[in-house]
Structures are given as C-alpha cells and as structure tokens.
Amino acid sequence: MQYAENYERCCLEHPNAVHRWFMGLLTRKAQSIGQESHRAWSLKFAIDHYLAGRTGLRVLDCGAWNGWFLSYNVPAIAQRIALDFDAHFAAEMRAKGIDFVLADMEKGYFPLADGAVDLLAMTSTLEHLGNSQQIAAEIRRVLSPGGIVFVTVPDILKYRFHFWDDVTHKRPFNAVSLRFLFETQGFETVELCRYNHNLFIAGNLFPAWIHRRLMRLRGRALLYVGRRPAG
C-alpha cells in the first residue's frame, strides 16, 4: 500500500470554510514569528512547554508522512529528523533541511544511536503498529536523558468501532493502557489528557488558559507526554 501518497486523499477530512479561515489566521500569525504556515504550532508547543530554554535540540518525528510536524524551524533546533517506511515525501523534506530516515518501525528498531534525540514525536502513528511494547522500548533508547516523547493516539473509548475505519489500525489505546505502556518502560508521565487536534492548533490564537481548554474540548484522541529520567 502506498500509504503516504494516499493518506490525504483517503483518510483526512477536507477543510471546510471555517477550517480554512482559521488556517489563514494561524498561518499569518506563524509568519509573524518567522515561520511558514499553521503547521508550525504543534512542534512549537512541545518545545515551549516541555523543553523551554534548551538549545541544540534534536527532534525526531516517527511516522512523519509529509513532515508537517517538523515545520517549526528555529535556532534552538539543531536537527530535524523524519522517520517513515515510505519515502514518498523524502526529497521534499530534504529540500526543507529535514533529514529523512527510511525505516519500518514494525521491525521494532529505529536506525539511530542511543540518546540520539531530545524530543521524539509520534502523532497518530502508534495505533498503526502491532509491536507497541518494543516500540516504547526503542523510544526510550533513542531519547537522551531528560528527553521528551510526545504521542497522540485515537481514544478507543471515544472512537469505538469506528477505530477500524482505517484498515491499517492495529492497536487501540485508552488512557490507562497508554500510561501503562510508557511507565513500564521507565518514563515519567508529564501529561496525559484528551486531545482534539484541530482545536489544539486553533487554540494558538488565544491565551494559554483558553488553549488548554480548547485542546481537550470534544477530544476523541489522547495526548501523552513523557520524560525519560535524567538519571
């Protein structure tokens, strides 16, 4: 299956007029801080909230698709790495200064050195992998001490049988199982909450306390943020 090529056509909701209006506002706000588009806000949020003040950051996006999560580019980020089993967008990402790593996570191994990254993102990806325990162990291995994992997954308690609308979904999660998965690998849970991606992005137009509420409103997904202990 040519997943990366067909994902947008088959799986993504097409933005309506309201979505496009918000995307325009968010893009203009992003451009005002030197970024290209509304896609910058997710990585900016992760760095500002969990790695504030750090420099020389190495960021890895697992299941990167077209590299949207890595759109945020500031001097504090020394390296942006996209890992995916499909190289369809590899050339496009490399042209933007993103290093591309071709790897099949189903084999349970990331071709990166121990402690190679400071922030590892896995958005709407973990549910596509059958070997979640081995993946969590690899995440811990490639994260530096004090490093952050930023994961989003559908909440099976909200999706119910619609979880299987995507034929590539393999492993459902709820809040309990997601916490268990990472804490059994030694992670310290920093945040575990309901998550609505569209409202999470739109919330960047508002003060922080409103943003926090919006990202949880009608949240059918879960956000897990964990830290590898520094010791």
N, C-alpha and C positions, 0 to 999 in steps of 0.2 A: 504494500500500500504506500503510495506517495503522499504521506500524511501531511508534511509541511506545505506542500503545494495545494492540497485540497481542504485543509483545515478551515481557512477563512470562508470558503465557498459553502462548506457543508455544516459547520458547527457554530460559527459565530452569528449572533443576532445582527441584522443590518441596522445601523443607527437611524433613528427617526429624526424629525426636525428638532425636537428638544435636545436630543443627544448631540446633534451637530452644532447647535447653538452653544451648549456647554463646552464642547471640544474646541470651538473657536475661541471662547473666553479663556480657557485653560492654556491654549497654545499661545495666545497673546501674553498671558501672564508669564509663561515659561520663557518666551522670547525676551521679556523684560529683565530676566536674570541670566541671559546669555545662552539659553537652551533652544532647541529646535521646535519641539512640539509638546503636546499634552502627555506624551509617553514618558516624559522625564520624571513625573511626580512620584511614581512608586519607589524607584531607587533613591530619590532624594529623601523621601520619608524614612526609609530604612536607615540611611546613613545619619540623618539628622537626629533620629530618635534613639538609635542603638549604638552608634559609633561616633557620636559627636566629638569634634576636636581631634580625631585621628587623621593622620596623613599617610601617604604611601599605601593606600588601601588597594588590595587585590580582590576583585569582585568576580564571582563565578555564577553564571545562570545555567542551571541544568534543565534540559528540555527547552532550549532557548527559542525555538521556532524562528522568527524573523529578527530576534534580538531586541524587541521592543523594551524589555525591562532594563536593558543596558544603555538606553538612550541618554540618560543623565551623564554628563561629562564635565568634571571639574578637576582642578589641580590636585585635590585631595585623593583622587583615584589614580593610582599608578598604572593599573592594568585592568581591562575588562575582558573577560573570557566567556565565550558562549560554547556550551557543550550540547551536542544533539546527535542523534543517529541518522539524521537526514541533512545532507549538505546543500539543500536547495537554495538557501539564503546565505551560504558561506561567503561568496565573493562580495555580496552586497554589504555584509557585516565587516569584512576585512577592509573594505573601502572607507569605512567609518572609524577605523582604528580599533576594531574589536577582534581579538584573537579567537579563531574558531578551532574547536577540538571535536573531531569526529569520533563518537564512541557510542556503543549500545549499552545503556545502563542496565538492561535486563541481564547482562552477563555479570552484574554485581561488582564492577570495578571501574573506577574513574582513572584515566591515564594521567594522573597528576601526583606530584610528590607529597609526602606527609607535610601538613601545615602550610600548604601552598597558597591558601586564600584566607581572607579575613571576613568576607561576607559571602555566603552561599545562598542563592535564591532558587526555589523550586515552586513555580506558580502553576497550578492546575496540571501537574505532571505526576506526582506520586501515586495518584489513583490509577494511572496507566501502567504501573509496574507491579509485577507479581511478587517480587522479592524484597518487600519493604524493609524487613529487618536487616538484610545485608546492605541495602542502600543507606539506611540510617547509620550503620557502622562505617561505611565509606565516607559519608558526610562528616562524621566526627574525625576520621583520619585526615582528610584533606584540609580541615579547618585549623587555623592557628589557635593556640591557647588564647582564650578570651574572644574567639571569633563567634560570629552570629549566623544562625540558619534562619531563613525567612521562607516559610512554606504556606501555601494556600491549597486547600482541597475542597471538593464538594462535601457538604454535611449530609450523610446518608439519611439522617432523621428528618431532613427537610426535602431532599430530592426523592426519597423512597424509590419506587420502581423506575422513575424517570432517570435515575442514575445510569441505567443500562441503555438509555437512548444512544449514547456513544458506544459503538461496538468495541472500541479499544479500551474501555474502562475494565479494570481487573480487580481492584482492591478498594472497597468502600471504607470510609472512616467516620467516626463520630469524635466528639471532644475527648472522651475517655480513652479511646484507642490511640488517638494521635499523641496525647500526652504520654501514655504508656510506652509507645514506640520510641520516643526520643529520650525519655527519662531513664529507660532501661539501658540506653547507650551512654548514660552519664551526663546528659545535657541538663542544664538548669533552665527551667521554663521561665521566660521573661514575660511572655504574653500569650494568651490563648483566648480567642474571642470570636464571636460571629463576624462575618465579613461579607460585604456587598461591594464588588469591585467598582462598578460604575459610580456608586455614591462615595466610595473611598477616593476616587480620582476627583469627582466634582467637589468634594469637601475641601479641597485645597484652595478654593475660592473664599473660604470662611475662616474665622478664628479657630484655634486649635480645639477648643472645647466643643464647638459645633461639628468640626471634622470628625472627632472621636465618636460622636453620637451618630452621625450620618453613616459612617463605615459599618456600623452594626445594624442599621435600620433595614429591615426585611432581608437580613443576612442569611443566605442559603448556603454559604460556604463558611469555612473556618480559616482563621489565620493563626498559625503557630510561629512564635519567635522563641528560639532557644539559644543559650550561650554555652559554648564549650568552656568548662572551668579553666582558669588560668594556671592552676597548679598542676 
